[in-house]
């Protein structure tokens, strides 16, 4: 059970960092060229075993 909790915490932290970075990029005008597909791919990459650990 703790393993799943750790995975969820790491995923939540990574997704929060991604969204904070995106919002800062939008505010500062740096994310105009980044497509929605780019951010979706980044979010999908965060749920890989390399990030979350082995299932």
mmCIF file of the N, C-alpha and C atoms, coordinates in Angstrom:
data_MODEL
# 
_entry.id   MODEL 
# 
loop_
_atom_site.group_PDB 
_atom_site.id 
_atom_site.type_symbol 
_atom_site.label_atom_id 
_atom_site.label_alt_id 
_atom_site.label_comp_id 
_atom_site.label_asym_id 
_atom_site.label_entity_id 
_atom_site.label_seq_id 
_atom_site.pdbx_PDB_ins_code 
_atom_site.Cartn_x 
_atom_site.Cartn_y 
_atom_site.Cartn_z 
_atom_site.occupancy 
_atom_site.B_iso_or_equiv 
_atom_site.pdbx_formal_charge 
_atom_site.auth_seq_id 
_atom_site.auth_comp_id 
_atom_site.auth_asym_id 
_atom_site.auth_atom_id 
_atom_site.pdbx_PDB_model_num 
ATOM 1   N N  . UNK A 1 1  ? 0.820  -1.195 0.000   1.00 0.00 ? 1  UNK A N  1 
ATOM 2   C CA . UNK A 1 1  ? 0.000  0.000  0.000   1.00 0.00 ? 1  UNK A CA 1 
ATOM 3   C C  . UNK A 1 1  ? 0.865  1.260  0.000   1.00 0.00 ? 1  UNK A C  1 
ATOM 4   N N  . UNK A 1 2  ? 1.931  1.271  0.784   1.00 0.00 ? 2  UNK A N  1 
ATOM 5   C CA . UNK A 1 2  ? 2.805  2.438  0.826   1.00 0.00 ? 2  UNK A CA 1 
ATOM 6   C C  . UNK A 1 2  ? 3.463  2.692  -0.512  1.00 0.00 ? 2  UNK A C  1 
ATOM 7   N N  . UNK A 1 3  ? 3.730  1.626  -1.257  1.00 0.00 ? 3  UNK A N  1 
ATOM 8   C CA . UNK A 1 3  ? 4.345  1.771  -2.577  1.00 0.00 ? 3  UNK A CA 1 
ATOM 9   C C  . UNK A 1 3  ? 3.436  2.588  -3.501  1.00 0.00 ? 3  UNK A C  1 
ATOM 10  N N  . UNK A 1 4  ? 2.161  2.277  -3.509  1.00 0.00 ? 4  UNK A N  1 
ATOM 11  C CA . UNK A 1 4  ? 1.205  3.007  -4.347  1.00 0.00 ? 4  UNK A CA 1 
ATOM 12  C C  . UNK A 1 4  ? 1.069  4.451  -3.885  1.00 0.00 ? 4  UNK A C  1 
ATOM 13  N N  . UNK A 1 5  ? 1.122  4.665  -2.573  1.00 0.00 ? 5  UNK A N  1 
ATOM 14  C CA . UNK A 1 5  ? 1.039  6.016  -2.042  1.00 0.00 ? 5  UNK A CA 1 
ATOM 15  C C  . UNK A 1 5  ? 2.249  6.829  -2.496  1.00 0.00 ? 5  UNK A C  1 
ATOM 16  N N  . UNK A 1 6  ? 3.428  6.227  -2.463  1.00 0.00 ? 6  UNK A N  1 
ATOM 17  C CA . UNK A 1 6  ? 4.641  6.903  -2.915  1.00 0.00 ? 6  UNK A CA 1 
ATOM 18  C C  . UNK A 1 6  ? 4.565  7.248  -4.389  1.00 0.00 ? 6  UNK A C  1 
ATOM 19  N N  . UNK A 1 7  ? 4.026  6.334  -5.187  1.00 0.00 ? 7  UNK A N  1 
ATOM 20  C CA . UNK A 1 7  ? 3.857  6.594  -6.616  1.00 0.00 ? 7  UNK A CA 1 
ATOM 21  C C  . UNK A 1 7  ? 2.916  7.767  -6.843  1.00 0.00 ? 7  UNK A C  1 
ATOM 22  N N  . UNK A 1 8  ? 1.825  7.773  -6.117  1.00 0.00 ? 8  UNK A N  1 
ATOM 23  C CA . UNK A 1 8  ? 0.846  8.847  -6.269  1.00 0.00 ? 8  UNK A CA 1 
ATOM 24  C C  . UNK A 1 8  ? 1.448  10.186 -5.860  1.00 0.00 ? 8  UNK A C  1 
ATOM 25  N N  . UNK A 1 9  ? 2.234  10.182 -4.812  1.00 0.00 ? 9  UNK A N  1 
ATOM 26  C CA . UNK A 1 9  ? 2.866  11.427 -4.365  1.00 0.00 ? 9  UNK A CA 1 
ATOM 27  C C  . UNK A 1 9  ? 3.869  11.928 -5.392  1.00 0.00 ? 9  UNK A C  1 
ATOM 28  N N  . UNK A 1 10 ? 4.673  11.032 -5.952  1.00 0.00 ? 10 UNK A N  1 
ATOM 29  C CA . UNK A 1 10 ? 5.650  11.445 -6.969  1.00 0.00 ? 10 UNK A CA 1 
ATOM 30  C C  . UNK A 1 10 ? 4.951  11.963 -8.214  1.00 0.00 ? 10 UNK A C  1 
ATOM 31  N N  . UNK A 1 11 ? 3.875  11.299 -8.622  1.00 0.00 ? 11 UNK A N  1 
ATOM 32  C CA . UNK A 1 11 ? 3.134  11.743 -9.793  1.00 0.00 ? 11 UNK A CA 1 
ATOM 33  C C  . UNK A 1 11 ? 2.498  13.107 -9.547  1.00 0.00 ? 11 UNK A C  1 
ATOM 34  N N  . UNK A 1 12 ? 1.896  13.271 -8.383  1.00 0.00 ? 12 UNK A N  1 
ATOM 35  C CA . UNK A 1 12 ? 1.268  14.556 -8.067  1.00 0.00 ? 12 UNK A CA 1 
ATOM 36  C C  . UNK A 1 12 ? 2.297  15.677 -8.063  1.00 0.00 ? 12 UNK A C  1 
ATOM 37  N N  . UNK A 1 13 ? 3.469  15.431 -7.496  1.00 0.00 ? 13 UNK A N  1 
ATOM 38  C CA . UNK A 1 13 ? 4.505  16.448 -7.458  1.00 0.00 ? 13 UNK A CA 1 
ATOM 39  C C  . UNK A 1 13 ? 4.997  16.786 -8.870  1.00 0.00 ? 13 UNK A C  1 
ATOM 40  N N  . UNK A 1 14 ? 5.174  15.769 -9.696  1.00 0.00 ? 14 UNK A N  1 
ATOM 41  C CA . UNK A 1 14 ? 5.648  15.995 -11.061 1.00 0.00 ? 14 UNK A CA 1 
ATOM 42  C C  . UNK A 1 14 ? 4.608  16.743 -11.898 1.00 0.00 ? 14 UNK A C  1 
ATOM 43  N N  . UNK A 1 15 ? 3.354  16.363 -11.769 1.00 0.00 ? 15 UNK A N  1 
ATOM 44  C CA . UNK A 1 15 ? 2.305  17.062 -12.516 1.00 0.00 ? 15 UNK A CA 1 
ATOM 45  C C  . UNK A 1 15 ? 2.159  18.500 -12.042 1.00 0.00 ? 15 UNK A C  1 
ATOM 46  N N  . UNK A 1 16 ? 2.292  18.714 -10.754 1.00 0.00 ? 16 UNK A N  1 
ATOM 47  C CA . UNK A 1 16 ? 2.230  20.088 -10.223 1.00 0.00 ? 16 UNK A CA 1 
ATOM 48  C C  . UNK A 1 16 ? 3.363  20.921 -10.795 1.00 0.00 ? 16 UNK A C  1 
ATOM 49  N N  . UNK A 1 17 ? 4.557  20.357 -10.832 1.00 0.00 ? 17 UNK A N  1 
ATOM 50  C CA . UNK A 1 17 ? 5.704  21.086 -11.388 1.00 0.00 ? 17 UNK A CA 1 
ATOM 51  C C  . UNK A 1 17 ? 5.482  21.406 -12.859 1.00 0.00 ? 17 UNK A C  1 
ATOM 52  N N  . UNK A 1 18 ? 4.920  20.463 -13.601 1.00 0.00 ? 18 UNK A N  1 
ATOM 53  C CA . UNK A 1 18 ? 4.631  20.695 -15.014 1.00 0.00 ? 18 UNK A CA 1 
ATOM 54  C C  . UNK A 1 18 ? 3.624  21.827 -15.184 1.00 0.00 ? 18 UNK A C  1 
ATOM 55  N N  . UNK A 1 19 ? 2.557  21.800 -14.400 1.00 0.00 ? 19 UNK A N  1 
ATOM 56  C CA . UNK A 1 19 ? 1.528  22.833 -14.518 1.00 0.00 ? 19 UNK A CA 1 
ATOM 57  C C  . UNK A 1 19 ? 2.027  24.191 -14.054 1.00 0.00 ? 19 UNK A C  1 
ATOM 58  N N  . UNK A 1 20 ? 2.848  24.226 -13.017 1.00 0.00 ? 20 UNK A N  1 
ATOM 59  C CA . UNK A 1 20 ? 3.429  25.492 -12.567 1.00 0.00 ? 20 UNK A CA 1 
ATOM 60  C C  . UNK A 1 20 ? 4.329  26.051 -13.663 1.00 0.00 ? 20 UNK A C  1 
ATOM 61  N N  . UNK A 1 21 ? 5.153  25.190 -14.245 1.00 0.00 ? 21 UNK A N  1 
ATOM 62  C CA . UNK A 1 21 ? 6.027  25.642 -15.326 1.00 0.00 ? 21 UNK A CA 1 
ATOM 63  C C  . UNK A 1 21 ? 5.240  26.162 -16.517 1.00 0.00 ? 21 UNK A C  1 
ATOM 64  N N  . UNK A 1 22 ? 4.175  25.471 -16.861 1.00 0.00 ? 22 UNK A N  1 
ATOM 65  C CA . UNK A 1 22 ? 3.335  25.906 -17.974 1.00 0.00 ? 22 UNK A CA 1 
ATOM 66  C C  . UNK A 1 22 ? 2.704  27.256 -17.674 1.00 0.00 ? 22 UNK A C  1 
ATOM 67  N N  . UNK A 1 23 ? 2.151  27.394 -16.482 1.00 0.00 ? 23 UNK A N  1 
ATOM 68  C CA . UNK A 1 23 ? 1.495  28.658 -16.147 1.00 0.00 ? 23 UNK A CA 1 
ATOM 69  C C  . UNK A 1 23 ? 2.493  29.807 -16.115 1.00 0.00 ? 23 UNK A C  1 
ATOM 70  N N  . UNK A 1 24 ? 3.685  29.571 -15.614 1.00 0.00 ? 24 UNK A N  1 
ATOM 71  C CA . UNK A 1 24 ? 4.705  30.617 -15.616 1.00 0.00 ? 24 UNK A CA 1 
ATOM 72  C C  . UNK A 1 24 ? 5.122  30.960 -17.041 1.00 0.00 ? 24 UNK A C  1 
ATOM 73  N N  . UNK A 1 25 ? 5.230  29.952 -17.884 1.00 0.00 ? 25 UNK A N  1 
ATOM 74  C CA . UNK A 1 25 ? 5.577  30.199 -19.278 1.00 0.00 ? 25 UNK A CA 1 
ATOM 75  C C  . UNK A 1 25 ? 4.527  31.023 -19.991 1.00 0.00 ? 25 UNK A C  1 
ATOM 76  N N  . UNK A 1 26 ? 3.267  30.763 -19.686 1.00 0.00 ? 26 UNK A N  1 
ATOM 77  C CA . UNK A 1 26 ? 2.182  31.531 -20.300 1.00 0.00 ? 26 UNK A CA 1 
ATOM 78  C C  . UNK A 1 26 ? 2.211  32.970 -19.797 1.00 0.00 ? 26 UNK A C  1 
ATOM 79  N N  . UNK A 1 27 ? 2.369  33.141 -18.494 1.00 0.00 ? 27 UNK A N  1 
ATOM 80  C CA . UNK A 1 27 ? 2.391  34.480 -17.903 1.00 0.00 ? 27 UNK A CA 1 
ATOM 81  C C  . UNK A 1 27 ? 3.538  35.307 -18.476 1.00 0.00 ? 27 UNK A C  1 
ATOM 82  N N  . UNK A 1 28 ? 4.705  34.695 -18.622 1.00 0.00 ? 28 UNK A N  1 
ATOM 83  C CA . UNK A 1 28 ? 5.875  35.430 -19.106 1.00 0.00 ? 28 UNK A CA 1 
ATOM 84  C C  . UNK A 1 28 ? 6.018  35.403 -20.625 1.00 0.00 ? 28 UNK A C  1 
ATOM 85  N N  . UNK A 1 29 ? 5.042  34.806 -21.307 1.00 0.00 ? 29 UNK A N  1 
ATOM 86  C CA . UNK A 1 29 ? 5.059  34.788 -22.761 1.00 0.00 ? 29 UNK A CA 1 
ATOM 87  C C  . UNK A 1 29 ? 6.065  33.835 -23.365 1.00 0.00 ? 29 UNK A C  1 
ATOM 88  N N  . UNK A 1 30 ? 6.483  32.836 -22.596 1.00 0.00 ? 30 UNK A N  1 
ATOM 89  C CA . UNK A 1 30 ? 7.488  31.899 -23.090 1.00 0.00 ? 30 UNK A CA 1 
ATOM 90  C C  . UNK A 1 30 ? 6.883  30.636 -23.681 1.00 0.00 ? 30 UNK A C  1 
ATOM 91  N N  . UNK A 1 31 ? 5.595  30.412 -23.446 1.00 0.00 ? 31 UNK A N  1 
ATOM 92  C CA . UNK A 1 31 ? 4.972  29.156 -23.868 1.00 0.00 ? 31 UNK A CA 1 
ATOM 93  C C  . UNK A 1 31 ? 4.148  29.303 -25.138 1.00 0.00 ? 31 UNK A C  1 
ATOM 94  N N  . UNK A 1 32 ? 4.277  30.436 -25.824 1.00 0.00 ? 32 UNK A N  1 
ATOM 95  C CA . UNK A 1 32 ? 3.480  30.634 -27.042 1.00 0.00 ? 32 UNK A CA 1 
ATOM 96  C C  . UNK A 1 32 ? 3.781  29.562 -28.086 1.00 0.00 ? 32 UNK A C  1 
ATOM 97  N N  . UNK A 1 33 ? 5.044  29.158 -28.179 1.00 0.00 ? 33 UNK A N  1 
ATOM 98  C CA . UNK A 1 33 ? 5.437  28.224 -29.223 1.00 0.00 ? 33 UNK A CA 1 
ATOM 99  C C  . UNK A 1 33 ? 5.258  26.766 -28.822 1.00 0.00 ? 33 UNK A C  1 
ATOM 100 N N  . UNK A 1 34 ? 5.040  26.507 -27.543 1.00 0.00 ? 34 UNK A N  1 
ATOM 101 C CA . UNK A 1 34 ? 4.848  25.132 -27.088 1.00 0.00 ? 34 UNK A CA 1 
ATOM 102 C C  . UNK A 1 34 ? 3.398  24.731 -27.326 1.00 0.00 ? 34 UNK A C  1 
ATOM 103 N N  . UNK A 1 35 ? 3.218  23.625 -28.014 1.00 0.00 ? 35 UNK A N  1 
ATOM 104 C CA . UNK A 1 35 ? 1.859  23.189 -28.342 1.00 0.00 ? 35 UNK A CA 1 
ATOM 105 C C  . UNK A 1 35 ? 1.238  22.408 -27.182 1.00 0.00 ? 35 UNK A C  1 
ATOM 106 N N  . UNK A 1 36 ? -0.058 22.264 -27.258 1.00 0.00 ? 36 UNK A N  1 
ATOM 107 C CA . UNK A 1 36 ? -0.762 21.462 -26.257 1.00 0.00 ? 36 UNK A CA 1 
ATOM 108 C C  . UNK A 1 36 ? -0.279 20.020 -26.306 1.00 0.00 ? 36 UNK A C  1 
ATOM 109 N N  . UNK A 1 37 ? 0.074  19.549 -27.496 1.00 0.00 ? 37 UNK A N  1 
ATOM 110 C CA . UNK A 1 37 ? 0.579  18.180 -27.633 1.00 0.00 ? 37 UNK A CA 1 
ATOM 111 C C  . UNK A 1 37 ? 1.879  17.997 -26.859 1.00 0.00 ? 37 UNK A C  1 
ATOM 112 N N  . UNK A 1 38 ? 2.722  19.028 -26.857 1.00 0.00 ? 38 UNK A N  1 
ATOM 113 C CA . UNK A 1 38 ? 3.986  18.965 -26.121 1.00 0.00 ? 38 UNK A CA 1 
ATOM 114 C C  . UNK A 1 38 ? 3.720  18.751 -24.636 1.00 0.00 ? 38 UNK A C  1 
ATOM 115 N N  . UNK A 1 39 ? 2.811  19.540 -24.067 1.00 0.00 ? 39 UNK A N  1 
ATOM 116 C CA . UNK A 1 39 ? 2.530  19.422 -22.644 1.00 0.00 ? 39 UNK A CA 1 
ATOM 117 C C  . UNK A 1 39 ? 1.817  18.112 -22.329 1.00 0.00 ? 39 UNK A C  1 
ATOM 118 N N  . UNK A 1 40 ? 0.982  17.637 -23.233 1.00 0.00 ? 40 UNK A N  1 
ATOM 119 C CA . UNK A 1 40 ? 0.328  16.336 -23.030 1.00 0.00 ? 40 UNK A CA 1 
ATOM 120 C C  . UNK A 1 40 ? 1.365  15.221 -23.051 1.00 0.00 ? 40 UNK A C  1 
ATOM 121 N N  . UNK A 1 41 ? 2.319  15.307 -23.964 1.00 0.00 ? 41 UNK A N  1 
ATOM 122 C CA . UNK A 1 41 ? 3.380  14.294 -24.031 1.00 0.00 ? 41 UNK A CA 1 
ATOM 123 C C  . UNK A 1 41 ? 4.237  14.332 -22.767 1.00 0.00 ? 41 UNK A C  1 
ATOM 124 N N  . UNK A 1 42 ? 4.503  15.531 -22.266 1.00 0.00 ? 42 UNK A N  1 
ATOM 125 C CA . UNK A 1 42 ? 5.275  15.655 -21.032 1.00 0.00 ? 42 UNK A CA 1 
ATOM 126 C C  . UNK A 1 42 ? 4.515  15.034 -19.864 1.00 0.00 ? 42 UNK A C  1 
ATOM 127 N N  . UNK A 1 43 ? 3.221  15.274 -19.798 1.00 0.00 ? 43 UNK A N  1 
ATOM 128 C CA . UNK A 1 43 ? 2.412  14.691 -18.726 1.00 0.00 ? 43 UNK A CA 1 
ATOM 129 C C  . UNK A 1 43 ? 2.382  13.169 -18.832 1.00 0.00 ? 43 UNK A C  1 
ATOM 130 N N  . UNK A 1 44 ? 2.264  12.648 -20.056 1.00 0.00 ? 44 UNK A N  1 
ATOM 131 C CA . UNK A 1 44 ? 2.275  11.181 -20.247 1.00 0.00 ? 44 UNK A CA 1 
ATOM 132 C C  . UNK A 1 44 ? 3.620  10.597 -19.841 1.00 0.00 ? 44 UNK A C  1 
ATOM 133 N N  . UNK A 1 45 ? 4.689  11.316 -20.116 1.00 0.00 ? 45 UNK A N  1 
ATOM 134 C CA . UNK A 1 45 ? 6.017  10.825 -19.762 1.00 0.00 ? 45 UNK A CA 1 
ATOM 135 C C  . UNK A 1 45 ? 6.183  10.690 -18.255 1.00 0.00 ? 45 UNK A C  1 
ATOM 136 N N  . UNK A 1 46 ? 5.424  11.464 -17.503 1.00 0.00 ? 46 UNK A N  1 
ATOM 137 C CA . UNK A 1 46 ? 5.542  11.413 -16.046 1.00 0.00 ? 46 UNK A CA 1 
ATOM 138 C C  . UNK A 1 46 ? 4.939  10.158 -15.445 1.00 0.00 ? 46 UNK A C  1 
ATOM 139 N N  . UNK A 1 47 ? 4.175  9.413  -16.193 1.00 0.00 ? 47 UNK A N  1 
ATOM 140 C CA . UNK A 1 47 ? 3.564  8.199  -15.643 1.00 0.00 ? 47 UNK A CA 1 
ATOM 141 C C  . UNK A 1 47 ? 4.272  6.937  -16.112 1.00 0.00 ? 47 UNK A C  1 
ATOM 142 N N  . UNK A 1 48 ? 5.494  7.076  -16.583 1.00 0.00 ? 48 UNK A N  1 
ATOM 143 C CA . UNK A 1 48 ? 6.279  5.913  -17.002 1.00 0.00 ? 48 UNK A CA 1 
ATOM 144 C C  . UNK A 1 48 ? 6.932  5.257  -15.787 1.00 0.00 ? 48 UNK A C  1 
ATOM 145 N N  . UNK A 1 49 ? 7.300  3.990  -15.905 1.00 0.00 ? 49 UNK A N  1 
ATOM 146 C CA . UNK A 1 49 ? 7.983  3.307  -14.788 1.00 0.00 ? 49 UNK A CA 1 
ATOM 147 C C  . UNK A 1 49 ? 9.288  4.001  -14.382 1.00 0.00 ? 49 UNK A C  1 
ATOM 148 N N  . UNK A 1 50 ? 9.955  4.674  -15.311 1.00 0.00 ? 50 UNK A N  1 
ATOM 149 C CA . UNK A 1 50 ? 11.187 5.383  -14.949 1.00 0.00 ? 50 UNK A CA 1 
ATOM 150 C C  . UNK A 1 50 ? 10.917 6.466  -13.916 1.00 0.00 ? 50 UNK A C  1 
ATOM 151 N N  . UNK A 1 51 ? 9.750  7.076  -13.973 1.00 0.00 ? 51 UNK A N  1 
ATOM 152 C CA . UNK A 1 51 ? 9.407  8.135  -13.030 1.00 0.00 ? 51 UNK A CA 1 
ATOM 153 C C  . UNK A 1 51 ? 8.752  7.559  -11.789 1.00 0.00 ? 51 UNK A C  1 
ATOM 154 N N  . UNK A 1 52 ? 7.767  6.705  -11.993 1.00 0.00 ? 52 UNK A N  1 
ATOM 155 C CA . UNK A 1 52 ? 6.995  6.180  -10.868 1.00 0.00 ? 52 UNK A CA 1 
ATOM 156 C C  . UNK A 1 52 ? 7.627  4.959  -10.201 1.00 0.00 ? 52 UNK A C  1 
ATOM 157 N N  . UNK A 1 53 ? 8.530  4.318  -10.886 1.00 0.00 ? 53 UNK A N  1 
ATOM 158 C CA . UNK A 1 53 ? 9.076  3.071  -10.392 1.00 0.00 ? 53 UNK A CA 1 
ATOM 159 C C  . UNK A 1 53 ? 8.317  1.903  -10.988 1.00 0.00 ? 53 UNK A C  1 
ATOM 160 N N  . UNK A 1 54 ? 8.855  0.735  -10.818 1.00 0.00 ? 54 UNK A N  1 
ATOM 161 C CA . UNK A 1 54 ? 8.232  -0.468 -11.377 1.00 0.00 ? 54 UNK A CA 1 
ATOM 162 C C  . UNK A 1 54 ? 6.887  -0.729 -10.716 1.00 0.00 ? 54 UNK A C  1 
ATOM 163 N N  . UNK A 1 55 ? 5.932  -1.266 -11.497 1.00 0.00 ? 55 UNK A N  1 
ATOM 164 C CA . UNK A 1 55 ? 4.608  -1.553 -10.923 1.00 0.00 ? 55 UNK A CA 1 
ATOM 165 C C  . UNK A 1 55 ? 4.657  -2.664 -9.881  1.00 0.00 ? 55 UNK A C  1 
# 
